[in-house]
Amino acid sequence: MSETLSNTPETNGLARELVEPLTSKAAFYFNFARRHVQRARTKKILRALSDEQLKDAGIDRSLMHSGPEFEVDARLMSALMSLR
């Protein structure tokens, strides 16, 4: 019985080492997907608006682009900036 109790902290530590990075990655990708869906929805709505409606909102259609967008993780940007 004492062996079981002494192994429990090691198992918890191992579980923590495995679970925390996975949950962190899962949260990051869930957030990334949520932002992508929101941007896609916004772009779809903006494309559906007429030129007059865009003008009323103060948006120039020529500034709306459908090219690729790049997002950089804040942690990555911090690491890159620290290398300067």
N, CA and C atoms as a LAMMPS dump frame, in Angstrom:
ITEM: TIMESTEP
0
ITEM: NUMBER OF ATOMS
252
ITEM: BOX BOUNDS ff ff ff
-5.0000000000000000e+02 5.0000000000000000e+02
-5.0000000000000000e+02 5.0000000000000000e+02
-5.0000000000000000e+02 5.0000000000000000e+02
ITEM: ATOMS id mol type element x y z
1 1 1 N 0.819 -1.191 0
2 1 2 C 0 0 0
3 1 3 C 0.864 1.256 0
4 2 1 N 1.983 1.222 0.722
5 2 2 C 2.842 2.393 0.766
6 2 3 C 3.468 2.682 -0.595
7 3 1 N 3.682 1.642 -1.414
8 3 2 C 4.22 1.859 -2.753
9 3 3 C 3.232 2.625 -3.625
10 4 1 N 1.967 2.312 -3.494
11 4 2 C 0.936 2.981 -4.281
12 4 3 C 0.89 4.462 -3.931
13 5 1 N 0.951 4.761 -2.656
14 5 2 C 0.899 6.157 -2.236
15 5 3 C 2.158 6.906 -2.654
16 6 1 N 3.289 6.264 -2.635
17 6 2 C 4.524 6.953 -3.002
18 6 3 C 4.607 7.18 -4.509
19 7 1 N 3.926 6.358 -5.316
20 7 2 C 3.943 6.54 -6.771
21 7 3 C 2.964 7.6 -7.239
22 8 1 N 2.024 7.949 -6.425
23 8 2 C 0.991 8.904 -6.833
24 8 3 C 1.564 10.272 -7.199
25 9 1 N 2.471 10.87 -6.414
26 9 2 C 3 12.177 -6.817
27 9 3 C 3.753 12.127 -8.144
28 10 1 N 4.472 11.031 -8.419
29 10 2 C 5.181 10.918 -9.679
30 10 3 C 4.195 10.843 -10.84
31 11 1 N 3.133 10.095 -10.642
32 11 2 C 2.11 9.98 -11.682
33 11 3 C 1.448 11.329 -11.917
34 12 1 N 1.152 12.049 -10.845
35 12 2 C 0.535 13.365 -11
36 12 3 C 1.473 14.328 -11.718
37 13 1 N 2.752 14.254 -11.401
38 13 2 C 3.728 15.108 -12.069
39 13 3 C 3.828 14.784 -13.54
40 14 1 N 3.839 13.503 -13.852
41 14 2 C 3.9 13.071 -15.246
42 14 3 C 2.636 13.487 -15.983
43 15 1 N 1.501 13.288 -15.349
44 15 2 C 0.236 13.683 -15.971
45 15 3 C 0.22 15.191 -16.214
46 16 1 N 0.716 15.943 -15.253
47 16 2 C 0.751 17.4 -15.403
48 16 3 C 1.668 17.798 -16.558
49 17 1 N 2.817 17.121 -16.677
50 17 2 C 3.751 17.422 -17.766
51 17 3 C 3.159 17.096 -19.131
52 18 1 N 2.29 16.101 -19.181
53 18 2 C 1.678 15.72 -20.448
54 18 3 C 0.418 16.517 -20.755
55 19 1 N -0.381 16.77 -19.741
56 19 2 C -1.692 17.387 -19.955
57 19 3 C -1.582 18.891 -20.164
58 20 1 N -0.78 19.575 -19.384
59 20 2 C -0.704 21.034 -19.486
60 20 3 C -0.287 21.517 -20.872
61 21 1 N 0.765 20.95 -21.479
62 21 2 C 1.109 21.406 -22.832
63 21 3 C 0.006 21.103 -23.847
64 22 1 N -0.659 19.956 -23.687
65 22 2 C -1.725 19.612 -24.619
66 22 3 C -2.912 20.558 -24.492
67 23 1 N -3.283 20.886 -23.268
68 23 2 C -4.407 21.804 -23.091
69 23 3 C -4.032 23.203 -23.569
70 24 1 N -2.789 23.578 -23.368
71 24 2 C -2.338 24.884 -23.849
72 24 3 C -2.407 24.946 -25.377
73 25 1 N -1.926 23.904 -26.04
74 25 2 C -1.976 23.855 -27.503
75 25 3 C -3.42 23.825 -27.998
76 26 1 N -4.26 23.038 -27.317
77 26 2 C -5.665 22.944 -27.719
78 26 3 C -6.338 24.305 -27.592
79 27 1 N -6.074 25.02 -26.51
80 27 2 C -6.657 26.348 -26.322
81 27 3 C -6.159 27.308 -27.399
82 28 1 N -4.866 27.233 -27.744
83 28 2 C -4.312 28.107 -28.773
84 28 3 C -5.003 27.869 -30.111
85 29 1 N -5.126 26.59 -30.515
86 29 2 C -5.729 26.295 -31.811
87 29 3 C -7.229 26.565 -31.827
88 30 1 N -7.901 26.378 -30.708
89 30 2 C -9.32 26.716 -30.629
90 30 3 C -9.496 28.216 -30.808
91 31 1 N -8.666 28.995 -30.138
92 31 2 C -8.716 30.455 -30.266
93 31 3 C -8.409 30.881 -31.696
94 32 1 N -7.411 30.257 -32.299
95 32 2 C -7.028 30.558 -33.675
96 32 3 C -8.193 30.292 -34.625
97 33 1 N -8.856 29.152 -34.462
98 33 2 C -9.999 28.805 -35.309
99 33 3 C -11.156 29.77 -35.092
100 34 1 N -11.392 30.156 -33.85
101 34 2 C -12.475 31.094 -33.547
102 34 3 C -12.224 32.448 -34.22
103 35 1 N -10.98 32.935 -34.15
104 35 2 C -10.652 34.213 -34.803
105 35 3 C -10.787 34.113 -36.315
106 36 1 N -10.395 32.962 -36.874
107 36 2 C -10.516 32.764 -38.32
108 36 3 C -11.982 32.819 -38.75
109 37 1 N -12.849 32.171 -38.006
110 37 2 C -14.282 32.175 -38.322
111 37 3 C -14.846 33.594 -38.214
112 38 1 N -14.436 34.324 -37.202
113 38 2 C -14.922 35.702 -37.045
114 38 3 C -14.462 36.581 -38.205
115 39 1 N -13.192 36.454 -38.611
116 39 2 C -12.696 37.258 -39.739
117 39 3 C -13.413 36.883 -41.034
118 40 1 N -13.633 35.588 -41.246
119 40 2 C -14.326 35.145 -42.461
120 40 3 C -15.747 35.682 -42.487
121 41 1 N -16.421 35.67 -41.35
122 41 2 C -17.782 36.196 -41.263
123 41 3 C -17.792 37.705 -41.556
124 42 1 N -16.84 38.427 -40.998
125 42 2 C -16.759 39.869 -41.223
126 42 3 C -16.503 40.174 -42.695
127 43 1 N -15.565 39.432 -43.308
128 43 2 C -15.268 39.65 -44.731
129 43 3 C -16.491 39.371 -45.6
130 44 1 N -17.228 38.322 -45.27
131 44 2 C -18.421 37.973 -46.038
132 44 3 C -19.462 39.087 -45.94
133 45 1 N -19.644 39.618 -44.759
134 45 2 C -20.61 40.712 -44.567
135 45 3 C -20.165 41.947 -45.331
136 46 1 N -18.88 42.279 -45.255
137 46 2 C -18.385 43.465 -45.948
138 46 3 C -18.507 43.328 -47.473
139 47 1 N -18.246 42.133 -47.992
140 47 2 C -18.388 41.929 -49.443
141 47 3 C -19.828 42.072 -49.896
142 48 1 N -20.767 41.77 -49.005
143 48 2 C -22.185 41.842 -49.36
144 48 3 C -22.717 43.282 -49.348
145 49 1 N -21.997 44.199 -48.732
146 49 2 C -22.463 45.585 -48.648
147 49 3 C -22.241 46.313 -49.972
148 50 1 N -23.132 47.244 -50.241
149 50 2 C -22.986 48.057 -51.45
150 50 3 C -21.937 49.146 -51.201
151 51 1 N -21.528 49.811 -52.285
152 51 2 C -20.541 50.894 -52.153
153 51 3 C -21.081 52.022 -51.282
154 52 1 N -22.361 52.304 -51.392
155 52 2 C -22.958 53.372 -50.579
156 52 3 C -22.95 53.012 -49.098
157 53 1 N -23.26 51.751 -48.808
158 53 2 C -23.251 51.314 -47.41
159 53 3 C -21.837 51.357 -46.835
160 54 1 N -20.86 50.949 -47.628
161 54 2 C -19.475 51.012 -47.166
162 54 3 C -19.042 52.458 -46.936
163 55 1 N -19.477 53.335 -47.849
164 55 2 C -19.128 54.754 -47.711
165 55 3 C -19.74 55.319 -46.428
166 56 1 N -20.988 54.932 -46.14
167 56 2 C -21.631 55.385 -44.9
168 56 3 C -20.871 54.92 -43.67
169 57 1 N -20.283 53.737 -43.75
170 57 2 C -19.528 53.192 -42.623
171 57 3 C -18.097 53.721 -42.587
172 58 1 N -17.697 54.454 -43.637
173 58 2 C -16.353 55.005 -43.686
174 58 3 C -15.309 53.997 -44.122
175 59 1 N -15.735 53.012 -44.91
176 59 2 C -14.821 51.966 -45.378
177 59 3 C -14.66 52.088 -46.878
178 60 1 N -13.42 52.121 -47.337
179 60 2 C -13.139 52.189 -48.766
180 60 3 C -12.977 50.769 -49.303
181 61 1 N -13.734 50.419 -50.34
182 61 2 C -13.703 49.055 -50.875
183 61 3 C -12.307 48.696 -51.384
184 62 1 N -11.559 49.674 -51.864
185 62 2 C -10.225 49.369 -52.389
186 62 3 C -9.265 48.925 -51.277
187 63 1 N -9.584 49.247 -50.034
188 63 2 C -8.732 48.851 -48.916
189 63 3 C -9.041 47.44 -48.428
190 64 1 N -10.189 46.917 -48.863
191 64 2 C -10.539 45.544 -48.496
192 64 3 C -9.817 44.616 -49.459
193 65 1 N -9.003 43.719 -48.938
194 65 2 C -8.283 42.803 -49.803
195 65 3 C -8.613 41.372 -49.401
196 66 1 N -8.455 40.489 -50.329
197 66 2 C -8.747 39.088 -50.043
198 66 3 C -7.476 38.25 -50.057
199 67 1 N -6.342 38.891 -49.987
200 67 2 C -5.077 38.174 -49.998
201 67 3 C -4.799 37.491 -48.675
202 68 1 N -3.678 36.819 -48.61
203 68 2 C -3.347 36.103 -47.372
204 68 3 C -3.057 37.065 -46.229
205 69 1 N -3.414 36.639 -45.05
206 69 2 C -3.129 37.413 -43.845
207 69 3 C -2.218 36.576 -42.963
208 70 1 N -1.3 37.236 -42.321
209 70 2 C -0.363 36.526 -41.466
210 70 3 C -0.607 36.921 -40.029
211 71 1 N -0.7 35.922 -39.185
212 71 2 C -0.809 36.165 -37.761
213 71 3 C 0.394 35.542 -37.09
214 72 1 N 0.992 36.281 -36.207
215 72 2 C 2.159 35.777 -35.496
216 72 3 C 1.793 35.704 -34.026
217 73 1 N 2.075 34.562 -33.423
218 73 2 C 1.817 34.359 -32.011
219 73 3 C 2.624 35.376 -31.198
220 74 1 N 2.03 35.919 -30.162
221 74 2 C 2.704 36.925 -29.338
222 74 3 C 3.977 36.378 -28.712
223 75 1 N 3.952 35.1 -28.314
224 75 2 C 5.161 34.51 -27.723
225 75 3 C 6.278 34.426 -28.748
226 76 1 N 5.934 34.063 -29.981
227 76 2 C 6.93 33.991 -31.038
228 76 3 C 7.495 35.377 -31.333
229 77 1 N 6.629 36.373 -31.406
230 77 2 C 7.085 37.731 -31.676
231 77 3 C 8.007 38.225 -30.567
232 78 1 N 7.683 37.916 -29.311
233 78 2 C 8.554 38.311 -28.196
234 78 3 C 9.927 37.642 -28.32
235 79 1 N 9.906 36.363 -28.664
236 79 2 C 11.179 35.654 -28.821
237 79 3 C 11.997 36.235 -29.958
238 80 1 N 11.343 36.569 -31.059
239 80 2 C 12.058 37.146 -32.194
240 80 3 C 12.609 38.527 -31.866
241 81 1 N 11.818 39.322 -31.159
242 81 2 C 12.272 40.666 -30.817
243 81 3 C 13.428 40.631 -29.813
244 82 1 N 13.466 39.608 -28.97
245 82 2 C 14.55 39.53 -27.989
246 82 3 C 15.875 39.152 -28.659
247 83 1 N 15.817 38.633 -29.881
248 83 2 C 17.046 38.27 -30.587
249 83 3 C 17.733 39.467 -31.235
250 84 1 N 17.067 40.591 -31.268
251 84 2 C 17.639 41.779 -31.914
252 84 3 C 18.779 42.355 -31.134
